């Protein structure tokens, strides 16, 4: 089953082209835009970078690194999880976060490209 929802709505020609050439029959345009939007927040961008570098990070360690209260970060972590970019598991009383397979395939190449521009 695909993420794409079939509807009667038609959008601008550019949207149709993106769906046809890039997303095909298996990806939903709005869902992909939501993923990119989730990454565009400064705090979430930093969280994704830390996870890409460290592998797994406890929520308390993320809070310390970002100088935020742990409860303040849960909104951001939930947005990233809903976007399918991070996953979490429990280790004792701690929530541990990591990039999801989708996040690894999306975020890691993005940060590699940004790093290459910074070095260039």
Biopython code that builds the backbone (N, CA, C, O; Angstrom):
import numpy as np
from Bio.PDB.StructureBuilder import StructureBuilder

atoms = [
    (1, "UNK", "N", (0.831, -1.174, 0.000)),
    (1, "UNK", "CA", (0.000, 0.000, 0.000)),
    (1, "UNK", "C", (0.880, 1.243, 0.000)),
    (1, "UNK", "O", (1.892, 1.285, 0.700)),
    (2, "UNK", "N", (0.512, 2.236, -0.764)),
    (2, "UNK", "CA", (1.340, 3.440, -0.874)),
    (2, "UNK", "C", (0.861, 4.506, 0.086)),
    (2, "UNK", "O", (-0.259, 4.461, 0.595)),
    (3, "UNK", "N", (1.750, 5.480, 0.323)),
    (3, "UNK", "CA", (1.405, 6.625, 1.166)),
    (3, "UNK", "C", (0.526, 7.613, 0.416)),
    (3, "UNK", "O", (-0.123, 8.467, 1.021)),
    (4, "UNK", "N", (0.510, 7.493, -0.880)),
    (4, "UNK", "CA", (-0.190, 8.459, -1.703)),
    (4, "UNK", "C", (-1.692, 8.294, -1.582)),
    (4, "UNK", "O", (-2.214, 7.181, -1.641)),
    (5, "UNK", "N", (-2.372, 9.396, -1.414)),
    (5, "UNK", "CA", (-3.820, 9.374, -1.342)),
    (5, "UNK", "C", (-4.365, 9.939, -2.643)),
    (5, "UNK", "O", (-3.923, 10.987, -3.115)),
    (6, "UNK", "N", (-5.322, 9.238, -3.210)),
    (6, "UNK", "CA", (-5.925, 9.670, -4.459)),
    (6, "UNK", "C", (-7.094, 10.585, -4.117)),
    (6, "UNK", "O", (-7.942, 10.239, -3.295)),
    (7, "UNK", "N", (-7.134, 11.738, -4.742)),
    (7, "UNK", "CA", (-8.213, 12.671, -4.479)),
    (7, "UNK", "C", (-8.630, 13.383, -5.743)),
    (7, "UNK", "O", (-8.025, 13.210, -6.801)),
    (8, "UNK", "N", (-9.670, 14.184, -5.624)),
    (8, "UNK", "CA", (-10.176, 14.933, -6.765)),
    (8, "UNK", "C", (-9.467, 16.266, -6.931)),
    (8, "UNK", "O", (-9.658, 16.948, -7.938)),
    (9, "UNK", "N", (-8.643, 16.649, -5.945)),
    (9, "UNK", "CA", (-7.983, 17.941, -5.995)),
    (9, "UNK", "C", (-6.877, 17.943, -7.040)),
    (9, "UNK", "O", (-6.107, 16.989, -7.157)),
    (10, "UNK", "N", (-6.814, 19.015, -7.782)),
    (10, "UNK", "CA", (-5.704, 19.193, -8.710)),
    (10, "UNK", "C", (-4.969, 20.443, -8.283)),
    (10, "UNK", "O", (-5.579, 21.410, -7.827)),
    (11, "UNK", "N", (-3.663, 20.420, -8.433)),
    (11, "UNK", "CA", (-2.847, 21.550, -8.036)),
    (11, "UNK", "C", (-2.191, 22.170, -9.243)),
    (11, "UNK", "O", (-2.495, 21.824, -10.385)),
    (12, "UNK", "N", (-1.286, 23.092, -8.978)),
    (12, "UNK", "CA", (-0.542, 23.710, -10.068)),
    (12, "UNK", "C", (0.225, 22.651, -10.873)),
    (12, "UNK", "O", (0.514, 21.560, -10.382)),
    (13, "UNK", "N", (0.535, 22.997, -12.086)),
    (13, "UNK", "CA", (1.242, 22.077, -12.968)),
    (13, "UNK", "C", (2.572, 21.619, -12.361)),
    (13, "UNK", "O", (2.984, 20.476, -12.556)),
    (14, "UNK", "N", (3.237, 22.507, -11.632)),
    (14, "UNK", "CA", (4.511, 22.131, -11.008)),
    (14, "UNK", "C", (4.315, 21.022, -9.985)),
    (14, "UNK", "O", (5.157, 20.131, -9.871)),
    (15, "UNK", "N", (3.204, 21.066, -9.231)),
    (15, "UNK", "CA", (2.927, 20.013, -8.253)),
    (15, "UNK", "C", (2.726, 18.683, -8.966)),
    (15, "UNK", "O", (3.240, 17.646, -8.544)),
    (16, "UNK", "N", (1.972, 18.737, -10.049)),
    (16, "UNK", "CA", (1.741, 17.515, -10.838)),
    (16, "UNK", "C", (3.057, 16.944, -11.355)),
    (16, "UNK", "O", (3.267, 15.731, -11.350)),
    (17, "UNK", "N", (3.935, 17.834, -11.798)),
    (17, "UNK", "CA", (5.233, 17.376, -12.302)),
    (17, "UNK", "C", (6.064, 16.733, -11.194)),
    (17, "UNK", "O", (6.688, 15.695, -11.413)),
    (18, "UNK", "N", (6.078, 17.346, -9.998)),
    (18, "UNK", "CA", (6.807, 16.771, -8.869)),
    (18, "UNK", "C", (6.263, 15.379, -8.566)),
    (18, "UNK", "O", (7.029, 14.432, -8.387)),
    (19, "UNK", "N", (4.953, 15.260, -8.509)),
    (19, "UNK", "CA", (4.359, 13.954, -8.218)),
    (19, "UNK", "C", (4.696, 12.935, -9.294)),
    (19, "UNK", "O", (5.023, 11.790, -8.985)),
    (20, "UNK", "N", (4.620, 13.335, -10.524)),
    (20, "UNK", "CA", (4.855, 12.419, -11.643)),
    (20, "UNK", "C", (6.331, 12.034, -11.754)),
    (20, "UNK", "O", (6.649, 10.850, -11.864)),
    (21, "UNK", "N", (7.241, 13.021, -11.728)),
    (21, "UNK", "CA", (8.651, 12.759, -11.986)),
    (21, "UNK", "C", (9.436, 12.332, -10.749)),
    (21, "UNK", "O", (10.374, 11.543, -10.857)),
    (22, "UNK", "N", (9.070, 12.838, -9.590)),
    (22, "UNK", "CA", (9.860, 12.589, -8.391)),
    (22, "UNK", "C", (9.219, 11.570, -7.461)),
    (22, "UNK", "O", (9.885, 10.644, -6.998)),
    (23, "UNK", "N", (7.954, 11.735, -7.191)),
    (23, "UNK", "CA", (7.306, 10.925, -6.169)),
    (23, "UNK", "C", (6.666, 9.648, -6.692)),
    (23, "UNK", "O", (6.494, 8.682, -5.949)),
    (24, "UNK", "N", (6.316, 9.648, -7.971)),
    (24, "UNK", "CA", (5.726, 8.449, -8.543)),
    (24, "UNK", "C", (4.422, 8.073, -7.865)),
    (24, "UNK", "O", (3.698, 8.928, -7.356)),
    (25, "UNK", "N", (4.140, 6.787, -7.866)),
    (25, "UNK", "CA", (2.884, 6.301, -7.308)),
    (25, "UNK", "C", (2.988, 5.909, -5.838)),
    (25, "UNK", "O", (1.986, 5.541, -5.225)),
    (26, "UNK", "N", (4.185, 5.984, -5.268)),
    (26, "UNK", "CA", (4.347, 5.450, -3.921)),
    (26, "UNK", "C", (4.493, 6.499, -2.826)),
    (26, "UNK", "O", (4.351, 6.162, -1.650)),
    (27, "UNK", "N", (4.770, 7.756, -3.161)),
    (27, "UNK", "CA", (4.980, 8.782, -2.138)),
    (27, "UNK", "C", (3.939, 9.885, -2.246)),
    (27, "UNK", "O", (3.496, 10.236, -3.340)),
    (28, "UNK", "N", (3.557, 10.423, -1.103)),
    (28, "UNK", "CA", (2.569, 11.474, -1.029)),
    (28, "UNK", "C", (3.256, 12.848, -0.961)),
    (28, "UNK", "O", (4.137, 13.056, -0.127)),
    (29, "UNK", "N", (2.868, 13.753, -1.806)),
    (29, "UNK", "CA", (3.462, 15.082, -1.894)),
    (29, "UNK", "C", (3.410, 15.806, -0.549)),
    (29, "UNK", "O", (4.431, 16.300, -0.072)),
    (30, "UNK", "N", (2.238, 15.869, 0.056)),
    (30, "UNK", "CA", (2.091, 16.588, 1.319)),
    (30, "UNK", "C", (2.935, 15.959, 2.425)),
    (30, "UNK", "O", (3.522, 16.675, 3.236)),
    (31, "UNK", "N", (3.001, 14.652, 2.465)),
    (31, "UNK", "CA", (3.787, 13.963, 3.498)),
    (31, "UNK", "C", (5.273, 14.284, 3.355)),
    (31, "UNK", "O", (5.958, 14.487, 4.358)),
    (32, "UNK", "N", (5.777, 14.333, 2.130)),
    (32, "UNK", "CA", (7.192, 14.655, 1.921)),
    (32, "UNK", "C", (7.479, 16.107, 2.295)),
    (32, "UNK", "O", (8.540, 16.406, 2.844)),
    (33, "UNK", "N", (6.550, 17.004, 2.004)),
    (33, "UNK", "CA", (6.716, 18.409, 2.390)),
    (33, "UNK", "C", (6.715, 18.533, 3.913)),
    (33, "UNK", "O", (7.487, 19.314, 4.468)),
    (34, "UNK", "N", (5.857, 17.770, 4.596)),
    (34, "UNK", "CA", (5.835, 17.779, 6.066)),
    (34, "UNK", "C", (7.176, 17.316, 6.633)),
    (34, "UNK", "O", (7.648, 17.864, 7.629)),
    (35, "UNK", "N", (7.786, 16.323, 6.016)),
    (35, "UNK", "CA", (9.099, 15.849, 6.485)),
    (35, "UNK", "C", (10.140, 16.956, 6.371)),
    (35, "UNK", "O", (10.904, 17.198, 7.305)),
    (36, "UNK", "N", (10.166, 17.617, 5.235)),
    (36, "UNK", "CA", (11.123, 18.709, 5.053)),
    (36, "UNK", "C", (10.836, 19.857, 6.020)),
    (36, "UNK", "O", (11.760, 20.468, 6.557)),
    (37, "UNK", "N", (9.575, 20.141, 6.235)),
    (37, "UNK", "CA", (9.193, 21.196, 7.179)),
    (37, "UNK", "C", (9.660, 20.842, 8.587)),
    (37, "UNK", "O", (10.136, 21.713, 9.315)),
    (38, "UNK", "N", (9.533, 19.583, 8.977)),
    (38, "UNK", "CA", (9.976, 19.145, 10.305)),
    (38, "UNK", "C", (11.473, 19.373, 10.478)),
    (38, "UNK", "O", (11.925, 19.717, 11.570)),
    (39, "UNK", "N", (12.231, 19.186, 9.427)),
    (39, "UNK", "CA", (13.684, 19.353, 9.495)),
    (39, "UNK", "C", (14.085, 20.820, 9.521)),
    (39, "UNK", "O", (15.198, 21.140, 9.941)),
    (40, "UNK", "N", (13.213, 21.716, 9.086)),
    (40, "UNK", "CA", (13.566, 23.115, 8.920)),
    (40, "UNK", "C", (13.603, 23.953, 10.185)),
    (40, "UNK", "O", (14.078, 25.088, 10.153)),
    (41, "UNK", "N", (13.119, 23.428, 11.287)),
    (41, "UNK", "CA", (13.180, 24.155, 12.546)),
    (41, "UNK", "C", (14.600, 24.069, 13.107)),
    (41, "UNK", "O", (15.240, 23.021, 13.022)),
    (42, "UNK", "N", (15.090, 25.167, 13.680)),
    (42, "UNK", "CA", (16.472, 25.238, 14.175)),
    (42, "UNK", "C", (16.760, 24.161, 15.228)),
    (42, "UNK", "O", (17.794, 23.495, 15.162)),
    (43, "UNK", "N", (15.872, 23.988, 16.176)),
    (43, "UNK", "CA", (16.081, 22.991, 17.229)),
    (43, "UNK", "C", (16.044, 21.583, 16.653)),
    (43, "UNK", "O", (16.886, 20.751, 16.991)),
    (44, "UNK", "N", (15.084, 21.315, 15.795)),
    (44, "UNK", "CA", (14.978, 19.970, 15.202)),
    (44, "UNK", "C", (16.160, 19.680, 14.281)),
    (44, "UNK", "O", (16.643, 18.548, 14.228)),
    (45, "UNK", "N", (16.623, 20.686, 13.564)),
    (45, "UNK", "CA", (17.805, 20.529, 12.716)),
    (45, "UNK", "C", (19.001, 20.111, 13.568)),
    (45, "UNK", "O", (19.753, 19.209, 13.198)),
    (46, "UNK", "N", (19.170, 20.781, 14.723)),
    (46, "UNK", "CA", (20.279, 20.447, 15.631)),
    (46, "UNK", "C", (20.111, 19.044, 16.207)),
    (46, "UNK", "O", (21.086, 18.301, 16.318)),
    (47, "UNK", "N", (18.893, 18.676, 16.572)),
    (47, "UNK", "CA", (18.638, 17.327, 17.085)),
    (47, "UNK", "C", (19.027, 16.287, 16.038)),
    (47, "UNK", "O", (19.708, 15.310, 16.349)),
    (48, "UNK", "N", (18.597, 16.497, 14.812)),
    (48, "UNK", "CA", (18.911, 15.541, 13.745)),
    (48, "UNK", "C", (20.422, 15.439, 13.531)),
    (48, "UNK", "O", (20.952, 14.348, 13.322)),
    (49, "UNK", "N", (21.101, 16.565, 13.583)),
    (49, "UNK", "CA", (22.550, 16.527, 13.411)),
    (49, "UNK", "C", (23.207, 15.733, 14.540)),
    (49, "UNK", "O", (24.061, 14.885, 14.286)),
    (50, "UNK", "N", (22.813, 16.005, 15.780)),
    (50, "UNK", "CA", (23.384, 15.277, 16.912)),
    (50, "UNK", "C", (23.138, 13.779, 16.782)),
    (50, "UNK", "O", (24.039, 12.977, 17.027)),
    (51, "UNK", "N", (21.924, 13.400, 16.398)),
    (51, "UNK", "CA", (21.624, 11.980, 16.227)),
    (51, "UNK", "C", (22.423, 11.376, 15.077)),
    (51, "UNK", "O", (22.854, 10.226, 15.155)),
    (52, "UNK", "N", (22.620, 12.143, 14.019)),
    (52, "UNK", "CA", (23.391, 11.617, 12.884)),
    (52, "UNK", "C", (24.848, 11.386, 13.266)),
    (52, "UNK", "O", (25.505, 10.503, 12.713)),
    (53, "UNK", "N", (25.350, 12.168, 14.200)),
    (53, "UNK", "CA", (26.748, 12.039, 14.607)),
    (53, "UNK", "C", (26.947, 11.034, 15.737)),
    (53, "UNK", "O", (27.960, 10.335, 15.774)),
    (54, "UNK", "N", (25.996, 10.960, 16.650)),
    (54, "UNK", "CA", (26.156, 10.134, 17.845)),
    (54, "UNK", "C", (25.495, 8.761, 17.732)),
    (54, "UNK", "O", (25.856, 7.844, 18.470)),
    (55, "UNK", "N", (24.556, 8.608, 16.841)),
    (55, "UNK", "CA", (23.837, 7.350, 16.721)),
    (55, "UNK", "C", (22.617, 7.324, 17.616)),
    (55, "UNK", "O", (21.494, 7.453, 17.128)),
    (56, "UNK", "N", (22.810, 7.162, 18.909)),
    (56, "UNK", "CA", (21.709, 7.201, 19.861)),
    (56, "UNK", "C", (22.039, 8.216, 20.946)),
    (56, "UNK", "O", (23.186, 8.339, 21.377)),
    (57, "UNK", "N", (21.001, 8.945, 21.384)),
    (57, "UNK", "CA", (21.194, 9.961, 22.409)),
    (57, "UNK", "C", (19.969, 9.954, 23.325)),
    (57, "UNK", "O", (18.828, 9.941, 22.864)),
    (58, "UNK", "N", (20.234, 9.963, 24.630)),
    (58, "UNK", "CA", (19.151, 10.045, 25.608)),
    (58, "UNK", "C", (18.522, 11.429, 25.557)),
    (58, "UNK", "O", (19.200, 12.418, 25.275)),
    (59, "UNK", "N", (17.228, 11.495, 25.829)),
    (59, "UNK", "CA", (16.537, 12.782, 25.777)),
    (59, "UNK", "C", (17.150, 13.790, 26.749)),
    (59, "UNK", "O", (17.212, 14.981, 26.445)),
    (60, "UNK", "N", (17.596, 13.330, 27.901)),
    (60, "UNK", "CA", (18.241, 14.241, 28.861)),
    (60, "UNK", "C", (19.537, 14.815, 28.313)),
    (60, "UNK", "O", (19.843, 15.985, 28.544)),
    (61, "UNK", "N", (20.298, 14.008, 27.594)),
    (61, "UNK", "CA", (21.542, 14.496, 26.985)),
    (61, "UNK", "C", (21.256, 15.490, 25.865)),
    (61, "UNK", "O", (21.994, 16.459, 25.683)),
    (62, "UNK", "N", (20.177, 15.247, 25.111)),
    (62, "UNK", "CA", (19.779, 16.219, 24.085)),
    (62, "UNK", "C", (19.399, 17.542, 24.740)),
    (62, "UNK", "O", (19.770, 18.611, 24.256)),
    (63, "UNK", "N", (18.658, 17.464, 25.842)),
    (63, "UNK", "CA", (18.252, 18.679, 26.554)),
    (63, "UNK", "C", (19.475, 19.442, 27.043)),
    (63, "UNK", "O", (19.537, 20.665, 26.920)),
    (64, "UNK", "N", (20.439, 18.732, 27.592)),
    (64, "UNK", "CA", (21.666, 19.389, 28.059)),
    (64, "UNK", "C", (22.414, 20.044, 26.905)),
    (64, "UNK", "O", (22.856, 21.187, 27.015)),
    (65, "UNK", "N", (22.554, 19.323, 25.807)),
    (65, "UNK", "CA", (23.302, 19.843, 24.655)),
    (65, "UNK", "C", (22.640, 21.081, 24.063)),
    (65, "UNK", "O", (23.317, 21.975, 23.556)),
    (66, "UNK", "N", (21.312, 21.125, 24.131)),
    (66, "UNK", "CA", (20.578, 22.247, 23.564)),
    (66, "UNK", "C", (20.197, 23.296, 24.608)),
    (66, "UNK", "O", (19.509, 24.268, 24.297)),
    (67, "UNK", "N", (20.648, 23.095, 25.841)),
    (67, "UNK", "CA", (20.369, 24.008, 26.939)),
    (67, "UNK", "C", (18.868, 24.276, 27.058)),
    (67, "UNK", "O", (18.428, 25.419, 27.176)),
    (68, "UNK", "N", (18.103, 23.192, 27.023)),
    (68, "UNK", "CA", (16.643, 23.258, 27.112)),
    (68, "UNK", "C", (16.172, 22.286, 28.176)),
    (68, "UNK", "O", (16.876, 21.336, 28.517)),
    (69, "UNK", "N", (14.996, 22.523, 28.692)),
    (69, "UNK", "CA", (14.399, 21.547, 29.600)),
    (69, "UNK", "C", (13.942, 20.344, 28.777)),
    (69, "UNK", "O", (13.503, 20.485, 27.635)),
    (70, "UNK", "N", (14.053, 19.176, 29.370)),
    (70, "UNK", "CA", (13.702, 17.951, 28.661)),
    (70, "UNK", "C", (12.263, 17.997, 28.146)),
    (70, "UNK", "O", (11.999, 17.618, 27.005)),
    (71, "UNK", "N", (11.338, 18.458, 28.980)),
    (71, "UNK", "CA", (9.942, 18.528, 28.554)),
    (71, "UNK", "C", (9.743, 19.476, 27.377)),
    (71, "UNK", "O", (8.837, 19.273, 26.569)),
    (72, "UNK", "N", (10.578, 20.511, 27.269)),
    (72, "UNK", "CA", (10.478, 21.444, 26.149)),
    (72, "UNK", "C", (10.874, 20.781, 24.830)),
    (72, "UNK", "O", (10.422, 21.197, 23.763)),
    (73, "UNK", "N", (11.708, 19.764, 24.903)),
    (73, "UNK", "CA", (12.169, 19.097, 23.681)),
    (73, "UNK", "C", (11.192, 18.065, 23.148)),
    (73, "UNK", "O", (11.238, 17.720, 21.967)),
    (74, "UNK", "N", (10.308, 17.567, 24.004)),
    (74, "UNK", "CA", (9.427, 16.490, 23.561)),
    (74, "UNK", "C", (8.557, 16.893, 22.376)),
    (74, "UNK", "O", (8.273, 16.064, 21.513)),
    (75, "UNK", "N", (8.135, 18.140, 22.322)),
    (75, "UNK", "CA", (7.368, 18.592, 21.150)),
    (75, "UNK", "C", (8.199, 18.393, 19.878)),
    (75, "UNK", "O", (7.709, 17.842, 18.893)),
    (76, "UNK", "N", (9.436, 18.837, 19.904)),
    (76, "UNK", "CA", (10.304, 18.725, 18.733)),
    (76, "UNK", "C", (10.581, 17.260, 18.384)),
    (76, "UNK", "O", (10.559, 16.877, 17.214)),
    (77, "UNK", "N", (10.838, 16.461, 19.397)),
    (77, "UNK", "CA", (11.102, 15.038, 19.167)),
    (77, "UNK", "C", (9.865, 14.334, 18.616)),
    (77, "UNK", "O", (9.979, 13.453, 17.763)),
    (78, "UNK", "N", (8.687, 14.719, 19.100)),
    (78, "UNK", "CA", (7.458, 14.125, 18.581)),
    (78, "UNK", "C", (7.217, 14.505, 17.124)),
    (78, "UNK", "O", (6.775, 13.672, 16.333)),
    (79, "UNK", "N", (7.501, 15.750, 16.764)),
    (79, "UNK", "CA", (7.356, 16.179, 15.371)),
    (79, "UNK", "C", (8.278, 15.347, 14.479)),
    (79, "UNK", "O", (7.867, 14.887, 13.413)),
    (80, "UNK", "N", (9.518, 15.158, 14.915)),
    (80, "UNK", "CA", (10.469, 14.363, 14.126)),
    (80, "UNK", "C", (10.042, 12.900, 14.044)),
    (80, "UNK", "O", (10.223, 12.247, 13.016)),
    (81, "UNK", "N", (9.482, 12.400, 15.121)),
    (81, "UNK", "CA", (9.009, 11.018, 15.113)),
    (81, "UNK", "C", (7.796, 10.868, 14.195)),
    (81, "UNK", "O", (7.713, 9.910, 13.426)),
    (82, "UNK", "N", (6.867, 11.802, 14.274)),
    (82, "UNK", "CA", (5.687, 11.766, 13.397)),
    (82, "UNK", "C", (6.081, 11.882, 11.927)),
    (82, "UNK", "O", (5.416, 11.320, 11.056)),
    (83, "UNK", "N", (7.152, 12.606, 11.655)),
    (83, "UNK", "CA", (7.644, 12.739, 10.281)),
    (83, "UNK", "C", (8.366, 11.470, 9.821)),
    (83, "UNK", "O", (8.713, 11.337, 8.648)),
    (84, "UNK", "N", (8.586, 10.551, 10.741)),
    (84, "UNK", "CA", (9.253, 9.295, 10.390)),
    (84, "UNK", "C", (10.762, 9.381, 10.356)),
    (84, "UNK", "O", (11.424, 8.480, 9.842)),
    (85, "UNK", "N", (11.321, 10.465, 10.902)),
    (85, "UNK", "CA", (12.760, 10.673, 10.819)),
    (85, "UNK", "C", (13.530, 10.129, 12.014)),
    (85, "UNK", "O", (14.721, 9.841, 11.896)),
    (86, "UNK", "N", (12.880, 9.982, 13.156)),
    (86, "UNK", "CA", (13.537, 9.440, 14.346)),
    (86, "UNK", "C", (12.672, 8.359, 14.969)),
    (86, "UNK", "O", (11.459, 8.302, 14.767)),
    (87, "UNK", "N", (13.328, 7.518, 15.723)),
    (87, "UNK", "CA", (12.656, 6.514, 16.516)),
    (87, "UNK", "C", (13.151, 6.626, 17.939)),
    (87, "UNK", "O", (14.149, 7.295, 18.209)),
    (88, "UNK", "N", (12.451, 5.969, 18.850)),
    (88, "UNK", "CA", (12.857, 6.016, 20.250)),
    (88, "UNK", "C", (12.643, 4.663, 20.882)),
    (88, "UNK", "O", (11.834, 3.859, 20.420)),
    (89, "UNK", "N", (13.384, 4.426, 21.947)),
    (89, "UNK", "CA", (13.188, 3.243, 22.765)),
    (89, "UNK", "C", (13.557, 3.597, 24.193)),
    (89, "UNK", "O", (14.197, 4.618, 24.447)),
    (90, "UNK", "N", (13.161, 2.771, 25.096)),
    (90, "UNK", "CA", (13.465, 3.017, 26.509)),
    (90, "UNK", "C", (14.653, 2.183, 26.938)),
    (90, "UNK", "O", (14.811, 1.029, 26.540)),
    (91, "UNK", "N", (15.476, 2.793, 27.753)),
    (91, "UNK", "CA", (16.591, 2.104, 28.409)),
    (91, "UNK", "C", (16.488, 2.473, 29.885)),
    (91, "UNK", "O", (16.938, 3.538, 30.309)),
    (92, "UNK", "N", (15.893, 1.581, 30.652)),
    (92, "UNK", "CA", (15.598, 1.914, 32.037)),
    (92, "UNK", "C", (14.574, 3.019, 32.076)),
    (92, "UNK", "O", (13.493, 2.891, 31.500)),
    (93, "UNK", "N", (14.900, 4.100, 32.747)),
    (93, "UNK", "CA", (13.990, 5.237, 32.823)),
    (93, "UNK", "C", (14.228, 6.284, 31.762)),
    (93, "UNK", "O", (13.558, 7.317, 31.761)),
    (94, "UNK", "N", (15.151, 6.053, 30.866)),
    (94, "UNK", "CA", (15.496, 7.054, 29.853)),
    (94, "UNK", "C", (14.863, 6.741, 28.506)),
    (94, "UNK", "O", (14.719, 5.580, 28.123)),
    (95, "UNK", "N", (14.492, 7.793, 27.801)),
    (95, "UNK", "CA", (14.078, 7.668, 26.398)),
    (95, "UNK", "C", (15.324, 7.907, 25.557)),
    (95, "UNK", "O", (16.008, 8.920, 25.697)),
    (96, "UNK", "N", (15.593, 6.966, 24.698)),
    (96, "UNK", "CA", (16.751, 7.054, 23.812)),
    (96, "UNK", "C", (16.233, 7.286, 22.393)),
    (96, "UNK", "O", (15.328, 6.591, 21.929)),
    (97, "UNK", "N", (16.814, 8.262, 21.718)),
    (97, "UNK", "CA", (16.397, 8.608, 20.356)),
    (97, "UNK", "C", (17.500, 8.257, 19.372)),
    (97, "UNK", "O", (18.688, 8.297, 19.692)),
    (98, "UNK", "N", (17.069, 7.909, 18.159)),
    (98, "UNK", "CA", (17.989, 7.587, 17.072)),
    (98, "UNK", "C", (17.308, 7.918, 15.755)),
    (98, "UNK", "O", (16.084, 8.026, 15.685)),
    (99, "UNK", "N", (18.106, 8.076, 14.721)),
    (99, "UNK", "CA", (17.527, 8.262, 13.402)),
    (99, "UNK", "C", (16.841, 6.974, 12.981)),
    (99, "UNK", "O", (17.351, 5.881, 13.230)),
    (100, "UNK", "N", (15.701, 7.101, 12.351)),
    (100, "UNK", "CA", (15.030, 5.942, 11.773)),
    (100, "UNK", "C", (15.764, 5.566, 10.483)),
    (100, "UNK", "O", (16.604, 6.335, 10.015)),
    (101, "UNK", "N", (15.469, 4.414, 9.906)),
    (101, "UNK", "CA", (16.071, 4.109, 8.599)),
    (101, "UNK", "C", (15.775, 5.192, 7.554)),
    (101, "UNK", "O", (16.642, 5.539, 6.752)),
    (102, "UNK", "N", (14.557, 5.718, 7.567)),
    (102, "UNK", "CA", (14.225, 6.812, 6.658)),
    (102, "UNK", "C", (15.060, 8.041, 6.982)),
    (102, "UNK", "O", (15.553, 8.717, 6.080)),
    (103, "UNK", "N", (15.218, 8.330, 8.269)),
    (103, "UNK", "CA", (16.035, 9.468, 8.677)),
    (103, "UNK", "C", (17.481, 9.310, 8.253)),
    (103, "UNK", "O", (18.105, 10.266, 7.792)),
    (104, "UNK", "N", (18.019, 8.108, 8.405)),
    (104, "UNK", "CA", (19.396, 7.858, 7.975)),
    (104, "UNK", "C", (19.542, 8.082, 6.482)),
    (104, "UNK", "O", (20.532, 8.660, 6.032)),
    (105, "UNK", "N", (18.572, 7.633, 5.716)),
    (105, "UNK", "CA", (18.639, 7.787, 4.263)),
    (105, "UNK", "C", (18.390, 9.199, 3.782)),
    (105, "UNK", "O", (18.775, 9.559, 2.669)),
    (106, "UNK", "N", (17.748, 10.000, 4.613)),
    (106, "UNK", "CA", (17.414, 11.372, 4.245)),
    (106, "UNK", "C", (18.374, 12.386, 4.852)),
    (106, "UNK", "O", (18.921, 13.239, 4.154)),
    (107, "UNK", "N", (18.567, 12.278, 6.153)),
    (107, "UNK", "CA", (19.324, 13.282, 6.903)),
    (107, "UNK", "C", (20.825, 13.150, 6.674)),
    (107, "UNK", "O", (21.513, 14.151, 6.474)),
    (108, "UNK", "N", (21.332, 11.934, 6.702)),
    (108, "UNK", "CA", (22.777, 11.740, 6.556)),
    (108, "UNK", "C", (23.296, 12.313, 5.240)),
    (108, "UNK", "O", (24.289, 13.039, 5.260)),
    (109, "UNK", "N", (22.668, 12.019, 4.091)),
    (109, "UNK", "CA", (23.153, 12.634, 2.843)),
    (109, "UNK", "C", (23.012, 14.155, 2.837)),
    (109, "UNK", "O", (23.838, 14.858, 2.254)),
    (110, "UNK", "N", (21.972, 14.655, 3.482)),
    (110, "UNK", "CA", (21.796, 16.104, 3.561)),
    (110, "UNK", "C", (22.946, 16.754, 4.320)),
    (110, "UNK", "O", (23.517, 17.743, 3.861)),
    (111, "UNK", "N", (23.284, 16.198, 5.484)),
    (111, "UNK", "CA", (24.388, 16.763, 6.265)),
    (111, "UNK", "C", (25.730, 16.557, 5.569)),
    (111, "UNK", "O", (26.621, 17.396, 5.693)),
    (112, "UNK", "N", (25.887, 15.461, 4.843)),
    (112, "UNK", "CA", (27.100, 15.272, 4.058)),
    (112, "UNK", "C", (27.239, 16.365, 2.997)),
    (112, "UNK", "O", (28.324, 16.908, 2.791)),
    (113, "UNK", "N", (26.129, 16.678, 2.329)),
    (113, "UNK", "CA", (26.160, 17.737, 1.308)),
    (113, "UNK", "C", (26.437, 19.099, 1.921)),
    (113, "UNK", "O", (27.179, 19.897, 1.348)),
    (114, "UNK", "N", (25.855, 19.371, 3.069)),
    (114, "UNK", "CA", (26.108, 20.652, 3.745)),
    (114, "UNK", "C", (27.570, 20.725, 4.180)),
    (114, "UNK", "O", (28.216, 21.757, 3.999)),
    (115, "UNK", "N", (28.094, 19.650, 4.745)),
    (115, "UNK", "CA", (29.495, 19.620, 5.155)),
    (115, "UNK", "C", (30.440, 19.810, 3.990)),
    (115, "UNK", "O", (31.467, 20.476, 4.122)),
    (116, "UNK", "N", (30.100, 19.227, 2.841)),
    (116, "UNK", "CA", (30.945, 19.388, 1.651)),
    (116, "UNK", "C", (30.948, 20.849, 1.187)),
    (116, "UNK", "O", (31.977, 21.359, 0.743)),
    (117, "UNK", "N", (29.807, 21.514, 1.289)),
    (117, "UNK", "CA", (29.760, 22.933, 0.921)),
    (117, "UNK", "C", (30.576, 23.767, 1.886)),
    (117, "UNK", "O", (31.234, 24.723, 1.477)),
    (118, "UNK", "N", (30.541, 23.414, 3.167)),
    (118, "UNK", "CA", (31.289, 24.162, 4.175)),
    (118, "UNK", "C", (32.796, 23.991, 3.986)),
    (118, "UNK", "O", (33.565, 24.917, 4.245)),
    (119, "UNK", "N", (33.218, 22.803, 3.534)),
    (119, "UNK", "CA", (34.640, 22.532, 3.310)),
    (119, "UNK", "C", (35.143, 23.124, 2.006)),
    (119, "UNK", "O", (36.335, 23.382, 1.843)),
    (120, "UNK", "N", (34.215, 23.336, 1.075)),
    (120, "UNK", "CA", (34.593, 23.752, -0.267)),
    (120, "UNK", "C", (34.870, 25.178, -0.360)),
    (120, "UNK", "O", (35.203, 25.673, -1.437)),
]
sb = StructureBuilder()
sb.init_structure("model")
sb.init_model(0)
sb.init_chain("A")
sb.init_seg("    ")
for serial, (resi, resn, name, xyz) in enumerate(atoms, 1):
    if name == "N":
        sb.init_residue(resn, " ", resi, " ")
    sb.init_atom(name, np.array(xyz, "f"), 0.0, 1.0, " ", f" {name:<3s}", serial, name[0])
structure = sb.get_structure()
